Amino acid sequence: MFSLCTKEAKSRNWSELGLVMKDKVLRFEVLAEDEWEAKLNEMLQA
């Protein structure tokens, strides 16, 4: 399932989405339920 989502995903710029947030980088990840807390803690400590 995740491989299919990754394969079909396409990059979009902010103007295509109608958002006004220039120079912002967002990264979305799909994590297993037991991984999200560790990943969140890692991001908050960075």
mmCIF file as Biopython writes it, N, C-alpha, C and O atoms, coordinates in Angstrom:
data_model
#
loop_
_atom_site.group_PDB
_atom_site.id
_atom_site.type_symbol
_atom_site.label_atom_id
_atom_site.label_alt_id
_atom_site.label_comp_id
_atom_site.label_asym_id
_atom_site.label_entity_id
_atom_site.label_seq_id
_atom_site.pdbx_PDB_ins_code
_atom_site.Cartn_x
_atom_site.Cartn_y
_atom_site.Cartn_z
_atom_site.occupancy
_atom_site.B_iso_or_equiv
_atom_site.auth_seq_id
_atom_site.auth_asym_id
_atom_site.pdbx_PDB_model_num
ATOM 1   N N  . MET A ? 1  ? 0.821  -1.183 0.000  1.0 0.0 1  A 1 
ATOM 2   C CA . MET A ? 1  ? 0.000  0.000  0.000  1.0 0.0 1  A 1 
ATOM 3   C C  . MET A ? 1  ? 0.871  1.255  0.000  1.0 0.0 1  A 1 
ATOM 4   O O  . MET A ? 1  ? 0.649  2.166  -0.798 1.0 0.0 1  A 1 
ATOM 5   N N  . PHE A ? 2  ? 1.871  1.304  0.902  1.0 0.0 2  A 1 
ATOM 6   C CA . PHE A ? 2  ? 2.722  2.483  0.989  1.0 0.0 2  A 1 
ATOM 7   C C  . PHE A ? 2  ? 3.544  2.661  -0.283 1.0 0.0 2  A 1 
ATOM 8   O O  . PHE A ? 2  ? 3.762  3.788  -0.728 1.0 0.0 2  A 1 
ATOM 9   N N  . SER A ? 3  ? 3.993  1.574  -0.862 1.0 0.0 3  A 1 
ATOM 10  C CA . SER A ? 3  ? 4.751  1.664  -2.117 1.0 0.0 3  A 1 
ATOM 11  C C  . SER A ? 3  ? 3.895  2.265  -3.223 1.0 0.0 3  A 1 
ATOM 12  O O  . SER A ? 3  ? 4.376  3.082  -4.008 1.0 0.0 3  A 1 
ATOM 13  N N  . LEU A ? 4  ? 2.648  1.870  -3.286 1.0 0.0 4  A 1 
ATOM 14  C CA . LEU A ? 4  ? 1.738  2.413  -4.291 1.0 0.0 4  A 1 
ATOM 15  C C  . LEU A ? 4  ? 1.515  3.907  -4.073 1.0 0.0 4  A 1 
ATOM 16  O O  . LEU A ? 4  ? 1.533  4.680  -5.030 1.0 0.0 4  A 1 
ATOM 17  N N  . CYS A ? 5  ? 1.307  4.317  -2.829 1.0 0.0 5  A 1 
ATOM 18  C CA . CYS A ? 5  ? 1.112  5.740  -2.525 1.0 0.0 5  A 1 
ATOM 19  C C  . CYS A ? 5  ? 2.345  6.550  -2.907 1.0 0.0 5  A 1 
ATOM 20  O O  . CYS A ? 5  ? 2.230  7.629  -3.489 1.0 0.0 5  A 1 
ATOM 21  N N  . THR A ? 6  ? 3.516  6.031  -2.579 1.0 0.0 6  A 1 
ATOM 22  C CA . THR A ? 6  ? 4.759  6.724  -2.911 1.0 0.0 6  A 1 
ATOM 23  C C  . THR A ? 6  ? 4.921  6.839  -4.420 1.0 0.0 6  A 1 
ATOM 24  O O  . THR A ? 6  ? 5.311  7.889  -4.930 1.0 0.0 6  A 1 
ATOM 25  N N  . LYS A ? 7  ? 4.623  5.770  -5.123 1.0 0.0 7  A 1 
ATOM 26  C CA . LYS A ? 7  ? 4.749  5.760  -6.581 1.0 0.0 7  A 1 
ATOM 27  C C  . LYS A ? 7  ? 3.807  6.777  -7.225 1.0 0.0 7  A 1 
ATOM 28  O O  . LYS A ? 7  ? 4.195  7.465  -8.169 1.0 0.0 7  A 1 
ATOM 29  N N  . GLU A ? 8  ? 2.599  6.876  -6.734 1.0 0.0 8  A 1 
ATOM 30  C CA . GLU A ? 8  ? 1.592  7.748  -7.331 1.0 0.0 8  A 1 
ATOM 31  C C  . GLU A ? 8  ? 1.665  9.198  -6.855 1.0 0.0 8  A 1 
ATOM 32  O O  . GLU A ? 8  ? 1.033  10.072 -7.449 1.0 0.0 8  A 1 
ATOM 33  N N  . ALA A ? 9  ? 2.422  9.463  -5.800 1.0 0.0 9  A 1 
ATOM 34  C CA . ALA A ? 9  ? 2.506  10.821 -5.247 1.0 0.0 9  A 1 
ATOM 35  C C  . ALA A ? 9  ? 3.177  11.760 -6.241 1.0 0.0 9  A 1 
ATOM 36  O O  . ALA A ? 9  ? 4.097  11.370 -6.960 1.0 0.0 9  A 1 
ATOM 37  N N  . LYS A ? 10 ? 2.710  12.986 -6.271 1.0 0.0 10 A 1 
ATOM 38  C CA . LYS A ? 10 ? 3.288  14.001 -7.144 1.0 0.0 10 A 1 
ATOM 39  C C  . LYS A ? 10 ? 3.573  15.246 -6.325 1.0 0.0 10 A 1 
ATOM 40  O O  . LYS A ? 10 ? 2.782  15.620 -5.459 1.0 0.0 10 A 1 
ATOM 41  N N  . SER A ? 11 ? 4.701  15.886 -6.597 1.0 0.0 11 A 1 
ATOM 42  C CA . SER A ? 11 ? 5.039  17.141 -5.926 1.0 0.0 11 A 1 
ATOM 43  C C  . SER A ? 11 ? 4.122  18.242 -6.426 1.0 0.0 11 A 1 
ATOM 44  O O  . SER A ? 11 ? 3.747  18.278 -7.598 1.0 0.0 11 A 1 
ATOM 45  N N  . ARG A ? 12 ? 3.773  19.124 -5.528 1.0 0.0 12 A 1 
ATOM 46  C CA . ARG A ? 12 ? 2.951  20.283 -5.872 1.0 0.0 12 A 1 
ATOM 47  C C  . ARG A ? 12 ? 3.586  21.519 -5.268 1.0 0.0 12 A 1 
ATOM 48  O O  . ARG A ? 12 ? 4.134  21.460 -4.166 1.0 0.0 12 A 1 
ATOM 49  N N  . ASN A ? 13 ? 3.521  22.631 -5.970 1.0 0.0 13 A 1 
ATOM 50  C CA . ASN A ? 13 ? 3.990  23.862 -5.360 1.0 0.0 13 A 1 
ATOM 51  C C  . ASN A ? 13 ? 2.803  24.549 -4.688 1.0 0.0 13 A 1 
ATOM 52  O O  . ASN A ? 13 ? 1.646  24.204 -4.926 1.0 0.0 13 A 1 
ATOM 53  N N  . TRP A ? 14 ? 3.123  25.536 -3.838 1.0 0.0 14 A 1 
ATOM 54  C CA . TRP A ? 14 ? 2.070  26.182 -3.046 1.0 0.0 14 A 1 
ATOM 55  C C  . TRP A ? 14 ? 1.020  26.848 -3.923 1.0 0.0 14 A 1 
ATOM 56  O O  . TRP A ? 14 ? -0.164 26.822 -3.590 1.0 0.0 14 A 1 
ATOM 57  N N  . SER A ? 15 ? 1.431  27.444 -5.035 1.0 0.0 15 A 1 
ATOM 58  C CA . SER A ? 15 ? 0.455  28.139 -5.879 1.0 0.0 15 A 1 
ATOM 59  C C  . SER A ? 15 ? -0.570 27.169 -6.463 1.0 0.0 15 A 1 
ATOM 60  O O  . SER A ? 15 ? -1.726 27.538 -6.668 1.0 0.0 15 A 1 
ATOM 61  N N  . GLU A ? 16 ? -0.157 25.946 -6.727 1.0 0.0 16 A 1 
ATOM 62  C CA . GLU A ? 16 ? -1.099 24.943 -7.218 1.0 0.0 16 A 1 
ATOM 63  C C  . GLU A ? 16 ? -2.138 24.594 -6.159 1.0 0.0 16 A 1 
ATOM 64  O O  . GLU A ? 16 ? -3.268 24.236 -6.488 1.0 0.0 16 A 1 
ATOM 65  N N  . LEU A ? 17 ? -1.763 24.696 -4.914 1.0 0.0 17 A 1 
ATOM 66  C CA . LEU A ? 17 ? -2.670 24.358 -3.817 1.0 0.0 17 A 1 
ATOM 67  C C  . LEU A ? 17 ? -3.486 25.557 -3.351 1.0 0.0 17 A 1 
ATOM 68  O O  . LEU A ? 17 ? -4.400 25.416 -2.538 1.0 0.0 17 A 1 
ATOM 69  N N  . GLY A ? 18 ? -3.155 26.729 -3.864 1.0 0.0 18 A 1 
ATOM 70  C CA . GLY A ? 18 ? -3.883 27.920 -3.478 1.0 0.0 18 A 1 
ATOM 71  C C  . GLY A ? 18 ? -3.511 28.430 -2.097 1.0 0.0 18 A 1 
ATOM 72  O O  . GLY A ? 18 ? -4.292 29.158 -1.484 1.0 0.0 18 A 1 
ATOM 73  N N  . LEU A ? 19 ? -2.354 28.071 -1.598 1.0 0.0 19 A 1 
ATOM 74  C CA . LEU A ? 19 ? -1.917 28.497 -0.272 1.0 0.0 19 A 1 
ATOM 75  C C  . LEU A ? 19 ? -0.869 29.597 -0.388 1.0 0.0 19 A 1 
ATOM 76  O O  . LEU A ? 19 ? -0.116 29.648 -1.360 1.0 0.0 19 A 1 
ATOM 77  N N  . VAL A ? 20 ? -0.828 30.459 0.587  1.0 0.0 20 A 1 
ATOM 78  C CA . VAL A ? 20 ? 0.136  31.562 0.580  1.0 0.0 20 A 1 
ATOM 79  C C  . VAL A ? 20 ? 1.140  31.327 1.700  1.0 0.0 20 A 1 
ATOM 80  O O  . VAL A ? 20 ? 1.092  31.991 2.736  1.0 0.0 20 A 1 
ATOM 81  N N  . MET A ? 21 ? 2.034  30.397 1.490  1.0 0.0 21 A 1 
ATOM 82  C CA . MET A ? 21 ? 3.068  30.081 2.476  1.0 0.0 21 A 1 
ATOM 83  C C  . MET A ? 21 ? 4.373  29.857 1.734  1.0 0.0 21 A 1 
ATOM 84  O O  . MET A ? 21 ? 4.873  28.734 1.660  1.0 0.0 21 A 1 
ATOM 85  N N  . LYS A ? 22 ? 4.907  30.910 1.196  1.0 0.0 22 A 1 
ATOM 86  C CA . LYS A ? 22 ? 6.128  30.801 0.406  1.0 0.0 22 A 1 
ATOM 87  C C  . LYS A ? 22 ? 7.304  30.398 1.283  1.0 0.0 22 A 1 
ATOM 88  O O  . LYS A ? 22 ? 7.341  30.697 2.476  1.0 0.0 22 A 1 
ATOM 89  N N  . ASP A ? 23 ? 8.250  29.723 0.675  1.0 0.0 23 A 1 
ATOM 90  C CA . ASP A ? 23 ? 9.499  29.318 1.316  1.0 0.0 23 A 1 
ATOM 91  C C  . ASP A ? 23 ? 9.299  28.378 2.498  1.0 0.0 23 A 1 
ATOM 92  O O  . ASP A ? 23 ? 10.155 28.315 3.380  1.0 0.0 23 A 1 
ATOM 93  N N  . LYS A ? 24 ? 8.208  27.657 2.534  1.0 0.0 24 A 1 
ATOM 94  C CA . LYS A ? 24 ? 7.976  26.663 3.580  1.0 0.0 24 A 1 
ATOM 95  C C  . LYS A ? 24 ? 8.131  25.283 2.961  1.0 0.0 24 A 1 
ATOM 96  O O  . LYS A ? 24 ? 7.674  25.037 1.845  1.0 0.0 24 A 1 
ATOM 97  N N  . VAL A ? 25 ? 8.773  24.397 3.685  1.0 0.0 25 A 1 
ATOM 98  C CA . VAL A ? 25 ? 8.941  23.033 3.222  1.0 0.0 25 A 1 
ATOM 99  C C  . VAL A ? 25 ? 8.147  22.122 4.145  1.0 0.0 25 A 1 
ATOM 100 O O  . VAL A ? 25 ? 8.343  22.131 5.360  1.0 0.0 25 A 1 
ATOM 101 N N  . LEU A ? 26 ? 7.266  21.351 3.573  1.0 0.0 26 A 1 
ATOM 102 C CA . LEU A ? 26 ? 6.495  20.374 4.332  1.0 0.0 26 A 1 
ATOM 103 C C  . LEU A ? 26 ? 6.836  18.991 3.822  1.0 0.0 26 A 1 
ATOM 104 O O  . LEU A ? 26 ? 7.025  18.775 2.625  1.0 0.0 26 A 1 
ATOM 105 N N  . ARG A ? 27 ? 6.909  18.080 4.737  1.0 0.0 27 A 1 
ATOM 106 C CA . ARG A ? 27 ? 7.175  16.695 4.374  1.0 0.0 27 A 1 
ATOM 107 C C  . ARG A ? 27 ? 6.163  15.833 5.099  1.0 0.0 27 A 1 
ATOM 108 O O  . ARG A ? 27 ? 6.053  15.906 6.323  1.0 0.0 27 A 1 
ATOM 109 N N  . PHE A ? 28 ? 5.437  15.032 4.381  1.0 0.0 28 A 1 
ATOM 110 C CA . PHE A ? 28 ? 4.428  14.164 4.956  1.0 0.0 28 A 1 
ATOM 111 C C  . PHE A ? 28 ? 4.929  12.733 4.929  1.0 0.0 28 A 1 
ATOM 112 O O  . PHE A ? 28 ? 5.503  12.278 3.941  1.0 0.0 28 A 1 
ATOM 113 N N  . GLU A ? 29 ? 4.705  12.041 6.018  1.0 0.0 29 A 1 
ATOM 114 C CA . GLU A ? 29 ? 5.098  10.643 6.105  1.0 0.0 29 A 1 
ATOM 115 C C  . GLU A ? 29 ? 3.946  9.840  6.678  1.0 0.0 29 A 1 
ATOM 116 O O  . GLU A ? 29 ? 3.176  10.332 7.503  1.0 0.0 29 A 1 
ATOM 117 N N  . VAL A ? 30 ? 3.840  8.617  6.237  1.0 0.0 30 A 1 
ATOM 118 C CA . VAL A ? 30 ? 2.883  7.687  6.821  1.0 0.0 30 A 1 
ATOM 119 C C  . VAL A ? 30 ? 3.678  6.764  7.724  1.0 0.0 30 A 1 
ATOM 120 O O  . VAL A ? 30 ? 4.585  6.063  7.274  1.0 0.0 30 A 1 
ATOM 121 N N  . LEU A ? 31 ? 3.329  6.771  9.010  1.0 0.0 31 A 1 
ATOM 122 C CA . LEU A ? 31 ? 4.056  5.967  9.984  1.0 0.0 31 A 1 
ATOM 123 C C  . LEU A ? 31 ? 3.135  4.936  10.606 1.0 0.0 31 A 1 
ATOM 124 O O  . LEU A ? 31 ? 1.938  5.171  10.772 1.0 0.0 31 A 1 
ATOM 125 N N  . ALA A ? 32 ? 3.702  3.803  10.944 1.0 0.0 32 A 1 
ATOM 126 C CA . ALA A ? 32 ? 2.953  2.799  11.689 1.0 0.0 32 A 1 
ATOM 127 C C  . ALA A ? 32 ? 2.604  3.373  13.059 1.0 0.0 32 A 1 
ATOM 128 O O  . ALA A ? 32 ? 3.312  4.236  13.578 1.0 0.0 32 A 1 
ATOM 129 N N  . GLU A ? 33 ? 1.534  2.898  13.628 1.0 0.0 33 A 1 
ATOM 130 C CA . GLU A ? 33 ? 1.039  3.445  14.890 1.0 0.0 33 A 1 
ATOM 131 C C  . GLU A ? 33 ? 2.098  3.463  15.981 1.0 0.0 33 A 1 
ATOM 132 O O  . GLU A ? 33 ? 2.159  4.408  16.768 1.0 0.0 33 A 1 
ATOM 133 N N  . ASP A ? 34 ? 2.925  2.442  16.038 1.0 0.0 34 A 1 
ATOM 134 C CA . ASP A ? 34 ? 3.937  2.377  17.096 1.0 0.0 34 A 1 
ATOM 135 C C  . ASP A ? 34 ? 5.170  3.238  16.813 1.0 0.0 34 A 1 
ATOM 136 O O  . ASP A ? 34 ? 6.065  3.322  17.654 1.0 0.0 34 A 1 
ATOM 137 N N  . GLU A ? 35 ? 5.231  3.874  15.648 1.0 0.0 35 A 1 
ATOM 138 C CA . GLU A ? 35 ? 6.385  4.702  15.293 1.0 0.0 35 A 1 
ATOM 139 C C  . GLU A ? 35 ? 6.145  6.202  15.454 1.0 0.0 35 A 1 
ATOM 140 O O  . GLU A ? 35 ? 7.111  6.956  15.575 1.0 0.0 35 A 1 
ATOM 141 N N  . TRP A ? 36 ? 4.903  6.657  15.461 1.0 0.0 36 A 1 
ATOM 142 C CA . TRP A ? 36 ? 4.633  8.096  15.393 1.0 0.0 36 A 1 
ATOM 143 C C  . TRP A ? 36 ? 5.159  8.850  16.600 1.0 0.0 36 A 1 
ATOM 144 O O  . TRP A ? 36 ? 5.662  9.963  16.451 1.0 0.0 36 A 1 
ATOM 145 N N  . GLU A ? 37 ? 5.057  8.273  17.800 1.0 0.0 37 A 1 
ATOM 146 C CA . GLU A ? 37 ? 5.511  8.984  18.998 1.0 0.0 37 A 1 
ATOM 147 C C  . GLU A ? 37 ? 7.021  9.187  18.982 1.0 0.0 37 A 1 
ATOM 148 O O  . GLU A ? 37 ? 7.500  10.275 19.301 1.0 0.0 37 A 1 
ATOM 149 N N  . ALA A ? 38 ? 7.772  8.159  18.617 1.0 0.0 38 A 1 
ATOM 150 C CA . ALA A ? 38 ? 9.226  8.275  18.544 1.0 0.0 38 A 1 
ATOM 151 C C  . ALA A ? 38 ? 9.628  9.304  17.486 1.0 0.0 38 A 1 
ATOM 152 O O  . ALA A ? 38 ? 10.546 10.093 17.709 1.0 0.0 38 A 1 
ATOM 153 N N  . LYS A ? 39 ? 8.954  9.300  16.348 1.0 0.0 39 A 1 
ATOM 154 C CA . LYS A ? 39 ? 9.260  10.255 15.278 1.0 0.0 39 A 1 
ATOM 155 C C  . LYS A ? 39 ? 8.952  11.683 15.722 1.0 0.0 39 A 1 
ATOM 156 O O  . LYS A ? 39 ? 9.723  12.599 15.440 1.0 0.0 39 A 1 
ATOM 157 N N  . LEU A ? 40 ? 7.833  11.876 16.414 1.0 0.0 40 A 1 
ATOM 158 C CA . LEU A ? 40 ? 7.476  13.205 16.908 1.0 0.0 40 A 1 
ATOM 159 C C  . LEU A ? 40 ? 8.503  13.698 17.916 1.0 0.0 40 A 1 
ATOM 160 O O  . LEU A ? 40 ? 8.925  14.852 17.848 1.0 0.0 40 A 1 
ATOM 161 N N  . ASN A ? 41 ? 8.909  12.855 18.842 1.0 0.0 41 A 1 
ATOM 162 C CA . ASN A ? 41 ? 9.932  13.233 19.820 1.0 0.0 41 A 1 
ATOM 163 C C  . ASN A ? 41 ? 11.243 13.597 19.136 1.0 0.0 41 A 1 
ATOM 164 O O  . ASN A ? 41 ? 11.906 14.555 19.534 1.0 0.0 41 A 1 
ATOM 165 N N  . GLU A ? 42 ? 11.618 12.843 18.116 1.0 0.0 42 A 1 
ATOM 166 C CA . GLU A ? 42 ? 12.844 13.130 17.363 1.0 0.0 42 A 1 
ATOM 167 C C  . GLU A ? 42 ? 12.769 14.512 16.712 1.0 0.0 42 A 1 
ATOM 168 O O  . GLU A ? 42 ? 13.738 15.271 16.746 1.0 0.0 42 A 1 
ATOM 169 N N  . MET A ? 43 ? 11.629 14.832 16.125 1.0 0.0 43 A 1 
ATOM 170 C CA . MET A ? 43 ? 11.462 16.127 15.462 1.0 0.0 43 A 1 
ATOM 171 C C  . MET A ? 43 ? 11.476 17.276 16.468 1.0 0.0 43 A 1 
ATOM 172 O O  . MET A ? 43 ? 12.027 18.337 16.178 1.0 0.0 43 A 1 
ATOM 173 N N  . LEU A ? 44 ? 10.890 17.086 17.622 1.0 0.0 44 A 1 
ATOM 174 C CA . LEU A ? 44 ? 10.823 18.146 18.625 1.0 0.0 44 A 1 
ATOM 175 C C  . LEU A ? 44 ? 12.177 18.420 19.271 1.0 0.0 44 A 1 
ATOM 176 O O  . LEU A ? 44 ? 12.420 19.528 19.748 1.0 0.0 44 A 1 
ATOM 177 N N  . GLN A ? 45 ? 13.058 17.428 19.292 1.0 0.0 45 A 1 
ATOM 178 C CA . GLN A ? 45 ? 14.374 17.601 19.895 1.0 0.0 45 A 1 
ATOM 179 C C  . GLN A ? 45 ? 15.379 18.204 18.920 1.0 0.0 45 A 1 
ATOM 180 O O  . GLN A ? 45 ? 16.462 18.624 19.329 1.0 0.0 45 A 1 
ATOM 181 N N  . ALA A ? 46 ? 15.036 18.252 17.653 1.0 0.0 46 A 1 
ATOM 182 C CA . ALA A ? 46 ? 15.955 18.775 16.622 1.0 0.0 46 A 1 
ATOM 183 C C  . ALA A ? 46 ? 16.102 20.272 16.728 1.0 0.0 46 A 1 
ATOM 184 O O  . ALA A ? 46 ? 16.834 20.877 15.943 1.0 0.0 46 A 1 
#
